[in-house]
């Protein structure tokens, strides 16, 4: 019986490797075909709203730009929603774009509780309820994509479509180098640019060392979600990664298999920060996925 299982696993790995090579070549070609974003300038100032919302006993900072169907942007770890500044003008031509800094991040307040992706997703659901939004398209980058998985799995009616960029669901979804960095090199002293940005924007700047510690613990706590939770995602999902991402392509292919209604796009010569590196390529892909 054991030998049969090993044979099956061997065949599966070979099939997965072959599927990866075929799929990567096809998708990299299809992604690279879309190379420009129409240059359309809005003729009127877009509606804009910003402020704080009291969500689950913590104050979260948010901004809303534009009109139309709601689109929620979820930022990555150690940062805030300012990461999306370059994308919001184009997206807000077609959507009511909503950004929110997760607890402890950006301009949002924090508590003494440890971070968890499930709790962050609960914050986001409560935040959307606060805005009287029943459902929205979601774009999640890195940790924001993981929060998007939880949101789509736990509150399926809330997520119309999800684009998850560079987002894994287990620790080993990261490359060995990325895991080593998270485990052995992440300290408050080792991230001077993060520290500077955090202390300039956050209303609790003295929390910075604890912010780093809680983020590190979050990244190394396995699993982010279970296979059953991933299979439970019913919303259409587009998995997007850079060819040189810190998230392993084999891991993304596994998620592609687990989520029934899903697609995969690999951007050539891009890293984990594909959204900011290749906006001319990414924007048409996002708009096509969300609008069609």
Buried (B, 14 or more C-beta within 10 A) or exposed (E): EEEEEEEEEEEEEEEBEEEBEEBBEEBBEEBBEBEEBEEEEEEEEBEEEEEBBEBBEBBBBBBBBBEEBBBBBBBBBBBBBBBBEEBBBBBBBBBBBBBBBBBBBBBBBBEEEEBBBBBBBBBBBBBBEEBEBEBBBBBBBBBBBBBBBBBBBBBEEBBBBBBBBBBBBBBEBBBEEBBEBBEEEBEBEEBEEBBEBBEEBBEBEEBBEBBBBBBBEBBEEEBBBEEEBBBBBBBBBBBBBBBBBBBBBEBBBBBBEBBEEBBBBBBBEBBBBBBBBBBEBBBBBBBEBBEE
